[in-house]
């Protein structure tokens, strides 16, 4: 128990300095006001209460007392003072918390001894009340500004997304916890006249109305340009040219994508932005390719187009760097993002975007704005023709596709193993050998099934080596022959096609 109030001789400067430091440490008065009340009880009085009004009209009652068994749950200042006197407090000082001619609450200190509160102590209580009132006023102003900025930010973002068959969009936005200004993060998805869905996510450096204005301009520019372009990298390049006309725009990172719902095909390009995350149910989980220069930095964005046909029961997460850079350890942030993406998609398919942010920021504050957009592909048939960028990452996505294909057609284990292994070898050849020394190309995968056989074709448009017409070449050819009933490899200057046929009437070991 703290000693009686009569024995206290507060050092006014020390007390005011310590109270000022507490109040200035944070706008979170739910944390700082109890510390100020405790400080007053330790150095000045036997009892302290702060009744503070919220910006939304509510009231908080903060109480500290030298007697741990005494708690006065009061709201009205006059009733509180009367109750204190009835309980034996001989000196009670009640001071309104006034800032800019508006009463924001009440500051109450009390002592059991009359000698404890002289004129000097009462003046000290008045100065403390003024400090608390100013801190409360600043906190309320911050809350209002933060709320207005948040509403403005959300007004700049789409509140609805295209309704498409077999897939669904979700989004979430979380403003920086220590900022009261509108930011430059955005997400967008909209339908084009030809049936494609355009998707964009990005981040304008900085905060404030200027960043929000630039964000709005870029979103609108992308919407306009996307109508006449078929390549995401071309969209980014044209938008970059438009930004070059606007002086002082700063740096902007972005992703732009086209999604074809009828074949589940996602093609995207990256301009210095964090790459998307792909999560497949019971399958792959990882970062898709990225790259490119940020917009507004150079005349050339140097962005590549990446293409992936998305498997049924999969989800693509587009996000801004506030989702990974909330601490100094970006690698740890990326690992946490991957882990949270899997759990969010598996545990809450109703809105994985919100769940992702909740999981990441459940134990830490987001120091920057965080925007998330998800594209979830529902269960369904595997497309008869699929397209992929010729990168190693395509292999696990193809495997997931083939597992869905085998499930759909009830293939036995031996047939499933043979098909997935042989196709995996064909895909590896396309990835490793077709585009050696060139920019990553793409390859397509076609499936056909009838009563007698299953046929899978893997076609690329590169050259494995200087053109020679051969029937067989490349790694894994022998294994393909061992597993399949028929293998045919045809090459031309335009493409290479590996055709794999598996009979349905027997399972090959």
C-alpha positions in Angstrom: 0.0 0.0 0.0 1.2 3.5 -0.8 1.8 5.7 2.2 -0.8 8.2 3.4 -1.2 11.4 1.4 0.0 13.6 4.3 3.5 12.2 3.9 3.7 13.1 0.2 5.7 16.1 -0.9 5.5 16.1 -4.6 8.2 17.6 -6.7 6.1 19.6 -9.2 8.6 19.7 -12.0 9.4 16.0 -11.8 5.7 15.1 -11.7 4.7 17.3 -14.6 7.7 16.1 -16.7 6.9 12.5 -16.1 3.2 13.0 -16.8 4.1 14.9 -20.0 6.3 12.1 -21.2 3.5 9.6 -20.6 0.9 11.6 -22.4 3.2 12.3 -25.3 4.3 8.7 -25.8 1.1 7.6 -27.6 -2.3 8.6 -28.9 -3.6 5.4 -27.2 -5.1 7.0 -24.1 -6.5 3.7 -22.9 -2.9 2.9 -22.2 -1.4 6.2 -21.1 -4.3 7.6 -18.9 -4.1 4.7 -16.4 -0.4 5.4 -16.0 -1.0 9.1 -15.4 -3.6 8.2 -12.7 -1.1 5.8 -11.1 1.6 8.5 -11.2 -0.7 10.9 -9.3 -1.4 8.3 -6.6 2.3 7.5 -6.2 3.5 11.1 -5.9 0.6 13.4 -5.1 -2.8 12.0 -3.8 -4.5 8.9 -2.4 -7.0 8.7 -5.2 -7.1 9.8 -8.8 -9.9 9.4 -11.5 -10.0 10.6 -15.1 -13.3 10.6 -16.8 -12.6 11.0 -20.5 -15.1 11.4 -23.4 -14.6 9.4 -26.6 -14.8 10.8 -30.1 -17.8 8.5 -30.7 -19.7 9.9 -27.7 -18.7 7.2 -25.2 -17.1 7.7 -21.8 -14.0 6.1 -20.1 -13.5 6.0 -16.4 -9.9 5.6 -15.3 -9.3 5.1 -11.6 -6.2 4.7 -9.4 -6.2 4.5 -5.6 -3.7 4.0 -2.8 -6.0 1.5 -1.2 -6.1 -1.7 -3.4 -9.5 -2.7 -1.8 -11.2 0.6 -2.7 -12.7 1.0 -6.1 -15.2 3.8 -6.8 -17.0 3.1 -10.1 -18.4 6.5 -10.7 -19.3 8.5 -13.9 -20.8 11.8 -12.7 -18.1 14.1 -11.3 -20.4 15.6 -8.6 -21.6 12.2 -7.4 -18.1 10.9 -7.4 -16.8 13.8 -5.3 -19.7 13.3 -2.8 -19.0 9.6 -2.6 -15.3 10.3 -1.9 -16.2 12.6 0.9 -18.5 10.0 2.4 -15.7 7.5 2.3 -13.4 9.7 4.4 -11.5 11.7 1.8 -11.2 15.1 3.4 -9.8 16.9 0.4 -11.3 16.4 -3.1 -10.2 18.5 -6.2 -12.5 18.2 -9.2 -11.2 19.9 -12.4 -12.9 19.9 -15.8 -10.8 18.8 -18.7 -11.2 21.7 -21.1 -9.5 22.2 -24.5 -10.5 24.8 -27.1 -13.5 25.8 -24.9 -14.9 22.3 -25.0 -15.2 20.1 -21.9 -13.8 16.7 -22.7 -14.0 15.1 -19.3 -13.1 15.5 -15.6 -9.9 15.2 -13.6 -10.4 14.2 -9.9 -7.8 13.8 -7.2 -8.5 13.3 -3.5 -6.6 12.9 -0.2 -7.5 11.6 3.2 -5.7 14.4 5.0 -6.4 18.1 4.6 -2.7 18.9 5.0 -1.8 17.0 1.9 -3.5 19.5 -0.4 -2.3 23.0 0.0 -2.7 25.8 -2.6 0.4 24.7 -4.4 -0.8 21.1 -4.7 -4.2 22.3 -6.0 -2.4 24.4 -8.7 -0.4 21.3 -9.6 -3.6 19.4 -10.0 -5.0 22.1 -12.3 -1.8 22.0 -14.5 -2.0 18.2 -14.7 -5.7 18.5 -15.7 -4.6 20.9 -18.4 -2.0 18.5 -19.7 -4.5 15.6 -19.7 -7.1 17.8 -21.5 -4.6 18.8 -24.2 -3.6 15.2 -24.7 -7.2 14.1 -24.8 -7.9 16.8 -27.4 -5.0 15.7 -29.6 -6.0 12.1 -29.3 -9.6 12.9 -30.3 -8.4 15.0 -33.2 -6.1 12.1 -34.3 -9.0 9.7 -34.1 -11.3 11.9 -36.2 -8.6 12.6 -38.8 -7.7 8.9 -38.9 -11.4 8.0 -39.3 -11.9 10.6 -42.1 -8.8 9.4 -43.9 -9.9 5.8 -43.6 -13.3 6.6 -45.0 -11.7 8.6 -47.9 -9.3 5.8 -48.6 -12.2 3.3 -48.7 -14.2 5.6 -50.9 -11.3 5.5 -53.4 -11.4 1.7 -53.5 -14.0 -0.4 -55.2 -16.7 -1.7 -52.9 -17.9 -4.4 -55.4 -16.2 -6.8 -57.7 -17.2 -8.6 -60.9 -19.4 -11.7 -60.4 -17.7 -14.5 -62.4 -18.4 -18.2 -62.7 -16.1 -20.4 -60.8 -14.2 -17.7 -58.9 -14.7 -15.0 -56.4 -12.8 -11.8 -55.3 -12.3 -10.6 -51.7 -10.5 -7.6 -50.5 -9.4 -6.0 -47.2 -7.7 -2.7 -46.4 -6.0 -1.7 -43.1 -4.6 1.8 -42.7 -1.3 2.3 -40.9 -1.8 2.2 -37.1 0.3 5.3 -36.5 -0.9 7.4 -39.5 -3.9 9.7 -39.7 -3.5 10.5 -43.4 -5.0 8.8 -46.4 -2.5 6.5 -48.2 -1.6 5.5 -51.7 -2.3 1.7 -51.5 -5.0 0.3 -53.8 -6.6 -2.8 -55.2 -9.0 -3.1 -58.2 -10.8 -5.7 -60.3 -13.3 -4.9 -63.1 -14.8 -6.7 -66.1 -13.8 -5.8 -69.7 -16.1 -6.0 -72.7 -14.5 -9.1 -74.0 -15.1 -11.1 -70.8 -11.7 -10.8 -69.3 -11.3 -9.5 -65.7 -8.7 -6.8 -65.2 -6.9 -6.8 -61.8 -4.5 -4.3 -60.3 -2.8 -3.8 -57.0 -0.3 -1.1 -56.1 1.3 1.3 -53.7 2.1 5.0 -54.2 5.1 6.1 -52.0 4.1 8.4 -49.2 0.8 9.5 -47.5 -1.5 12.3 -47.8 -3.9 13.7 -50.4 -1.1 13.9 -53.0 -0.5 10.1 -52.7 -4.2 9.5 -52.8 -4.6 11.7 -55.9 -1.8 9.9 -57.7 -3.3 6.5 -56.7 -6.6 7.6 -58.2 -5.0 8.7 -61.4 -3.1 5.4 -61.8 -6.1 3.3 -61.2 -8.1 5.2 -63.7 -5.3 5.1 -66.3 -5.0 1.3 -65.9 -8.8 1.0 -66.4 -8.6 3.1 -69.6 -5.5 1.5 -71.1 -6.6 -2.1 -70.3 -9.5 -1.9 -72.8 -7.2 -1.7 -75.8 -4.3 -3.9 -74.5 -4.0 -7.6 -74.3 -0.6 -7.8 -72.5 -0.3 -6.8 -68.8 3.2 -5.6 -69.3 2.0 -3.3 -72.1 -0.5 -1.8 -69.8 2.2 -1.1 -67.2 4.5 0.4 -69.9 1.7 2.7 -71.2 0.8 3.9 -67.7 4.4 4.5 -67.0 4.6 6.7 -70.1 1.6 8.7 -68.8 3.2 9.1 -65.4 6.3 10.4 -67.1 4.3 13.4 -68.2 3.4 14.2 -64.6 6.4 15.8 -62.7 7.2 14.9 -59.1 5.0 11.8 -59.0 7.6 9.7 -57.0 7.8 5.9 -57.1 4.9 3.6 -57.6 4.9 -0.2 -57.5 2.1 -2.1 -59.1 0.8 -5.4 -60.5 -1.6 -5.6 -63.4 -3.3 -8.8 -64.5 -5.8 -10.2 -66.9 -7.9 -13.2 -65.8 -9.9 -15.3 -68.2 -12.6 -17.0 -66.2 -13.7 -19.6 -68.8 -10.2 -21.2 -68.7 -9.0 -20.1 -65.3 -6.0 -18.4 -67.0 -4.2 -15.6 -65.1 -1.6 -13.5 -66.9 0.1 -10.7 -65.0 3.1 -8.3 -65.0 4.9 -6.8 -62.0 6.4 -3.3 -61.8 8.7 -3.5 -58.7 5.8 -4.8 -56.5 5.8 -7.8 -54.2 4.9 -10.9 -56.2 1.6 -12.6 -55.8 1.2 -15.7 -53.6 -0.5 -18.8 -55.0 -2.0 -21.3 -52.5 -3.4 -24.6 -53.8 -5.5 -26.8 -51.5 -3.5 -29.9 -50.6 -0.7 -28.7 -52.9 1.7 -25.8 -53.6 2.0 -22.7 -51.6 4.6 -20.0 -52.6 5.4 -16.8 -54.3 4.8 -16.5 -58.1 7.5 -14.7 -60.2 7.9 -11.0 -59.9 10.4 -8.4 -61.2 10.1 -5.2 -63.2 11.0 -1.6 -62.4 8.6 0.6 -60.4 6.5 3.0 -62.3 7.7 6.6 -62.5 11.4 5.7 -62.1 12.6 5.0 -65.7 11.2 5.2 -69.2 11.2 1.4 -69.4 9.4 -0.8 -66.9 11.0 -4.0 -68.2 8.1 -6.1 -66.9 7.6 -9.7 -68.1 4.2 -11.3 -68.7 3.7 -14.4 -66.5 0.9 -16.9 -67.2 -0.6 -19.6 -65.0 -3.8 -21.6 -65.4 -5.2 -21.8 -61.8 -6.2 -25.2 -60.5 -9.6 -25.7 -58.9 -9.5 -25.0 -55.1 -6.7 -22.5 -55.3 -6.3 -18.8 -54.3 -4.1 -16.0 -55.5 -3.2 -13.3 -53.0 -2.3 -9.8 -54.3 -1.1 -7.5 -51.5 1.0 -4.4 -50.8 4.3 -4.3 -48.9 2.6 -3.3 -45.6 1.7 -7.0 -45.4 5.4 -8.0 -45.1 7.4 -5.0 -44.1 5.8 -4.3 -40.7 9.2 -5.2 -39.0 12.8 -4.8 -40.0 12.9 -8.5 -41.0 11.3 -8.7 -44.4 12.2 -12.4 -44.9 10.4 -13.3 -41.7 7.5 -11.2 -42.9 7.3 -13.1 -46.1 7.4 -16.4 -44.3 4.6 -15.3 -42.1 2.6 -14.2 -45.1 3.0 -17.7 -46.7 1.9 -19.4 -43.5 -1.0 -17.1 -43.0 -2.1 -17.5 -46.7 -2.4 -21.2 -46.3 -4.3 -21.0 -43.1 -6.6 -18.2 -44.3 -7.6 -20.1 -47.5 -8.1 -23.4 -45.7 -9.9 -22.0 -42.6 -11.9 -19.1 -44.0 -12.7 -19.4 -47.7 -15.6 -17.0 -47.2 -13.1 -14.1 -47.0 -9.4 -15.1 -47.0 -8.3 -11.4 -47.5 -9.7 -10.3 -44.1 -8.5 -13.4 -42.4 -5.0 -13.0 -43.8 -4.7 -9.5 -42.4 -6.1 -10.7 -39.0 -3.6 -13.5 -38.8 -0.6 -11.3 -39.7 -1.5 -8.4 -37.4 -2.9 -10.4 -34.5 0.2 -9.7 -32.4 1.8 -6.7 -34.1 0.9 -3.3 -35.4 0.9 -2.5 -39.1 3.2 0.4 -39.5 2.2 1.0 -43.1 -1.1 0.7 -45.0 -1.9 -2.9 -45.9 -4.1 -3.8 -48.9 -5.1 -7.3 -49.9 -7.0 -8.7 -52.9 -7.7 -12.4 -53.3 -8.9 -14.4 -56.3 -10.3 -17.7 -55.2 -11.0 -20.5 -57.7 -13.7 -22.8 -56.7 -13.9 -26.5 -57.2 -14.6 -27.6 -60.8 -13.3 -29.4 -63.9 -9.7 -28.9 -65.1 -9.7 -27.0 -68.4 -8.9 -29.1 -71.5 -6.1 -26.7 -72.5 -3.9 -24.9 -70.0 -1.1 -22.3 -70.3 2.0 -21.7 -68.1 5.1 -19.7 -68.1 8.1 -21.9 -68.6 9.5 -21.5 -65.1 10.2 -24.2 -62.5 7.3 -23.0 -60.4 5.0 -24.3 -63.1 5.8 -27.9 -62.3 3.9 -28.1 -58.9 1.0 -26.2 -60.4 0.8 -28.7 -63.2 0.9 -31.6 -60.7 -2.0 -30.1 -58.8 -3.9 -29.8 -62.1 -3.2 -33.4 -62.9 -4.3 -34.6 -59.5 -7.6 -32.8 -60.0 -7.9 -34.4 -63.4 -7.2 -37.9 -62.0 -9.8 -37.3 -59.2 -12.4 -36.2 -61.8 -11.9 -39.4 -63.9 -11.4 -41.8 -61.0 -7.9 -43.1 -62.1 -6.3 -45.8 -60.1 -3.2 -45.2 -58.2 -0.8 -46.8 -60.7 -2.4 -44.8 -63.6 -2.2 -41.6 -61.6 1.4 -42.2 -60.8 2.4 -43.0 -64.4 0.5 -40.0 -65.8 1.8 -37.4 -63.3 5.4 -38.6 -63.5 5.5 -38.8 -67.3 3.9 -35.4 -67.7 6.2 -34.0 -65.1 9.2 -35.1 -67.2 7.7 -33.4 -70.3 7.1 -30.2 -68.4 10.7 -30.3 -67.0 12.1 -30.5 -70.5 10.0 -27.5 -71.6 11.1 -25.5 -68.6 14.8 -26.5 -68.6 15.6 -26.8 -72.3 13.1 -25.0 -74.5 14.2 -21.4 -73.8 17.8 -21.7 -72.8 19.5 -18.3 -73.0 16.2 -16.5 -73.8 13.5 -14.7 -71.8 11.2 -17.2 -70.2 8.6 -18.4 -72.7 5.5 -20.4 -72.1 4.1 -23.9 -72.7 0.6 -25.3 -73.0 -0.9 -28.5 -71.6 -3.8 -30.2 -73.4 -5.7 -33.2 -72.1 -8.1 -35.6 -73.9 -9.8 -38.6 -72.5 -12.1 -41.2 -74.1 -13.2 -44.7 -73.3 -9.9 -46.2 -74.4 -7.1 -43.8 -73.6 -5.9 -40.6 -71.9 -3.8 -38.2 -74.0 -1.7 -35.4 -72.6 0.2 -33.0 -74.9 2.9 -30.6 -73.7 3.8 -28.0 -76.3 6.4 -25.2 -76.1 7.5 -22.6 -78.6 11.2 -22.6 -78.0 14.2 -24.5 -79.3 15.7 -27.2 -77.2 18.9 -27.0 -79.4 19.8 -25.9 -82.9 17.0 -27.3 -85.0 17.3 -31.0 -86.1 14.4 -33.1 -87.0 14.5 -36.0 -84.5 11.9 -38.3 -83.1 13.3 -38.5 -79.6 15.5 -36.2 -77.5 15.8 -34.6 -74.1 15.9 -35.8 -70.5 13.3 -38.2 -69.2 12.4 -39.6 -72.6 13.2 -43.2 -71.5 11.1 -42.8 -68.3 8.2 -41.4 -70.4 8.4 -44.5 -72.6 8.5 -46.8 -69.6 5.4 -45.2 -68.0 3.2 -44.5 -71.1 1.8 -46.7 -73.8 2.8 -44.3 -76.5 5.1 -41.3 -76.7 5.6 -39.1 -79.7 7.8 -36.1 -79.9 7.6 -33.8 -82.9 9.6 -30.7 -83.5 9.5 -27.9 -85.9 11.0 -24.4 -86.1 7.9 -23.1 -84.4 7.3 -25.6 -81.6 8.0 -28.9 -79.9 5.1 -31.2 -78.9 5.4 -34.2 -76.6 2.3 -36.4 -76.9 1.8 -38.9 -74.1 -0.9 -41.7 -74.3 -2.0 -44.0 -71.5 -4.4 -46.8 -72.1 -7.3 -46.9 -69.7 -7.8 -50.7 -69.7 -4.6 -51.4 -67.7 -2.4 -49.8 -65.1 1.3 -49.7 -65.9 3.8 -50.0 -63.1 
